[in-house]
Amino acid sequence: MFSSGQLIFAAFFVIVFTVIMIYAYRKDIKLHRRYYKGSLGILAVFILFIITIVIIKKFIVS
């Protein structure tokens, strides 16, 4: 399906991309704490909202 060169490139790409993303996140961690302080609560409310919609749909469709 994939040649060995393509698999090597994909593995190399994933490793390098992950390292760069970790480096970028570490570099900006102070800004993230400052500007995205309440985002975890908003994410929890959003997930709860989606779960509620799914539960309501299950009761109405059944």
C-alpha distances in whole Angstrom, upper triangle without the diagonal:
4,7,10,12,10,10,14,15,14,16,18,19,19,22,24,24,25,27,29,29,31,33,34,35,37,39,39,40,44,43,41,44,47,45,43,45,45,42,41,44,43,39,41,43,40,38,41,42,38,39,42,41,38,41,44,41,41,45,45,42,43
4,7,8,6,7,10,11,10,12,15,15,16,18,20,20,22,24,25,26,28,30,31,32,34,36,37,38,41,41,39,42,44,43,41,44,44,40,40,43,41,38,40,42,39,37,41,41,38,39,42,41,39,42,44,42,42,46,46,44,45
4,5,5,6,9,10,11,13,14,15,17,19,20,21,23,25,26,27,29,30,31,33,35,36,38,39,42,42,40,43,46,44,43,45,46,42,42,45,44,41,43,45,42,40,44,45,41,42,46,45,42,45,48,46,46,49,50,48,49
4,5,5,6,9,10,11,12,14,15,17,18,20,21,23,24,26,27,29,30,32,33,35,36,37,41,41,39,42,45,44,42,45,45,42,41,45,44,40,42,45,42,41,44,45,42,43,46,46,43,46,49,47,47,50,51,49,50
4,5,5,6,9,10,10,12,14,15,16,18,20,21,22,24,26,27,28,30,32,33,34,36,39,39,38,41,43,42,41,43,44,41,41,44,43,40,42,45,42,41,44,45,42,43,47,46,44,47,49,48,48,51,52,50,51
4,5,5,6,9,10,10,12,14,15,16,18,20,21,22,24,26,26,28,30,31,33,34,38,37,36,38,41,40,38,41,42,38,38,41,40,37,39,42,39,37,41,42,39,40,43,42,40,44,46,44,44,48,49,46,48
4,5,5,6,9,10,11,12,14,15,17,18,20,21,23,24,26,27,29,30,32,33,36,36,34,37,40,39,37,40,40,37,36,40,39,35,37,40,37,36,39,40,37,38,42,41,39,42,45,43,43,46,47,45,46
4,5,5,6,8,10,11,12,14,15,17,18,20,21,23,24,26,27,29,30,32,35,35,34,36,39,38,37,39,40,37,37,40,40,36,38,41,39,37,41,42,39,40,44,43,41,44,47,45,45,49,50,48,49
4,5,5,6,9,10,10,12,14,15,16,18,20,21,22,24,26,27,28,30,33,33,32,35,37,36,35,38,39,35,35,39,38,35,37,40,37,36,40,40,38,39,43,42,40,43,46,44,45,48,49,47,49
4,5,5,6,9,10,10,12,14,15,16,18,20,21,22,24,26,27,28,32,31,30,33,35,34,32,35,36,33,32,36,35,32,34,36,34,32,36,37,34,35,39,38,37,40,42,41,41,45,45,44,45
4,5,5,6,9,10,11,12,14,15,17,18,20,21,23,24,26,27,31,31,29,32,34,34,32,34,35,32,32,35,35,31,33,36,34,32,36,37,35,36,39,39,37,40,43,41,41,45,46,45,46
4,6,5,6,8,10,11,12,14,16,17,18,20,21,23,24,26,29,29,28,31,33,33,32,34,36,33,32,36,35,32,35,37,35,34,38,39,37,38,41,41,40,42,45,44,44,48,49,47,48
4,6,5,6,8,10,10,12,14,15,16,18,20,21,22,24,27,27,26,29,31,30,29,32,33,30,30,33,33,30,32,35,33,32,35,36,34,35,39,38,37,40,43,41,42,45,46,45,46
4,6,5,6,9,10,10,12,14,15,16,18,20,21,22,26,26,24,27,29,28,27,29,30,27,27,30,30,27,29,32,30,28,32,33,31,32,36,35,34,37,40,39,39,42,44,42,44
4,6,5,6,9,10,11,12,14,15,17,18,20,21,25,25,24,26,29,29,27,29,31,28,27,31,31,28,30,33,31,30,34,35,33,34,38,38,37,39,42,41,41,45,46,45,46
4,5,5,6,9,10,11,12,14,15,16,18,20,23,24,23,25,28,27,26,29,31,28,28,32,31,29,31,34,32,31,35,36,34,36,39,39,38,41,43,43,43,47,48,47,48
4,5,5,6,9,10,10,12,14,15,17,18,22,21,20,23,25,25,23,26,28,25,25,29,28,25,28,31,29,28,32,33,31,33,36,36,35,38,40,39,40,44,45,44,45
4,5,5,6,9,10,11,12,14,16,16,20,20,18,21,24,23,22,24,26,23,23,26,26,23,26,29,27,26,30,31,30,31,34,34,34,36,39,38,39,42,43,43,44
4,5,5,6,9,10,11,12,14,15,19,19,18,21,23,24,23,25,27,24,24,28,28,26,28,31,30,29,32,34,33,34,37,37,37,39,42,42,42,45,47,46,47
4,5,5,6,9,10,10,12,14,17,18,17,20,22,22,21,24,26,23,24,28,27,25,28,31,29,29,32,34,32,34,37,37,37,40,42,42,42,46,47,46,48
4,5,5,6,9,10,11,12,15,15,14,17,19,19,18,20,22,20,20,24,23,21,24,27,25,25,29,30,29,30,33,34,33,36,38,38,39,42,43,43,44
4,5,5,6,9,10,10,14,15,13,16,18,19,18,20,22,20,20,23,24,22,24,27,26,25,29,30,29,31,34,35,34,37,39,39,40,43,44,44,45
4,5,5,6,9,10,13,14,14,16,18,19,19,21,23,21,22,26,26,24,27,30,29,28,32,33,33,34,37,38,38,40,42,42,43,46,47,47,49
4,5,5,6,9,12,11,11,14,16,16,16,19,21,19,20,24,24,22,25,28,27,27,30,31,31,33,35,36,36,39,41,41,42,45,46,46,47
4,5,5,6,9,10,8,11,14,14,13,15,18,16,17,20,21,19,22,24,24,24,27,28,28,30,32,33,33,36,38,38,39,42,43,43,45
4,6,5,8,10,10,11,14,15,15,16,19,18,18,22,23,22,24,27,26,26,29,31,31,32,35,36,36,38,41,41,42,45,46,46,48
4,6,8,9,10,12,13,14,15,17,20,19,20,24,24,23,26,28,28,29,32,33,33,35,37,38,38,41,43,43,44,47,48,49,50
4,6,5,6,9,10,11,12,14,17,16,17,21,21,20,23,25,25,26,29,30,30,32,34,35,36,38,40,41,42,45,46,46,48
4,5,5,6,9,10,10,12,15,14,15,18,19,19,21,24,24,24,27,28,29,30,33,34,35,37,39,39,41,43,44,45,46
4,5,5,6,9,10,11,15,15,16,19,20,20,22,24,25,26,28,30,31,32,34,35,37,38,40,41,43,45,46,47,48
4,5,5,6,8,10,13,13,15,18,18,19,21,23,23,25,27,28,29,31,33,34,35,37,39,40,41,43,44,45,47
4,5,5,5,8,11,10,12,15,15,15,18,20,20,21,24,25,25,27,29,30,32,33,35,36,38,40,41,42,44
4,6,6,6,9,10,11,14,15,15,17,19,20,21,23,25,26,28,29,31,32,34,35,37,38,40,41,42,44
4,6,6,10,11,13,15,16,17,19,21,21,23,25,26,27,29,31,32,34,35,37,38,40,41,42,44,46
4,6,8,9,12,14,14,15,18,19,19,21,23,24,25,27,29,30,31,33,34,36,38,39,40,41,43
4,6,5,8,10,10,11,14,15,16,18,20,20,22,24,25,26,28,30,31,32,34,36,37,38,40
4,6,8,9,10,12,13,15,16,18,19,20,22,24,25,27,28,30,31,33,34,36,37,38,40
4,6,6,7,9,10,11,13,15,16,17,19,21,22,23,25,26,27,29,31,32,33,35,37
4,5,5,6,9,10,10,12,14,15,17,18,20,21,23,24,26,27,29,31,32,33,35
4,5,5,6,9,10,11,12,14,15,17,18,20,21,23,24,26,27,29,30,32,33
4,5,5,6,9,10,11,12,14,15,16,18,20,21,22,24,26,27,29,30,32
4,5,5,6,9,10,10,12,14,15,17,19,20,21,23,25,26,27,28,30
4,5,5,6,9,10,11,12,14,15,17,18,20,21,23,25,26,27,29
4,5,5,6,9,10,11,12,14,15,16,18,20,21,23,24,26,27
4,6,5,6,9,10,10,12,14,15,16,18,20,21,22,24,26
4,5,5,6,9,10,11,13,14,15,17,19,20,21,22,24
4,5,5,6,9,10,11,12,14,15,17,19,20,21,23
4,5,5,6,9,10,10,12,14,15,17,18,20,21
4,5,5,6,9,10,11,12,14,16,16,18,20
4,5,5,6,9,10,11,12,15,15,16,18
4,5,5,6,9,10,11,13,14,15,17
4,5,5,6,9,10,11,12,14,16
4,5,5,6,9,10,11,12,14
4,6,5,6,9,10,10,12
4,5,5,7,9,10,11
4,5,5,6,9,10
4,5,5,6,8
4,6,6,6
4,6,5
4,6
4
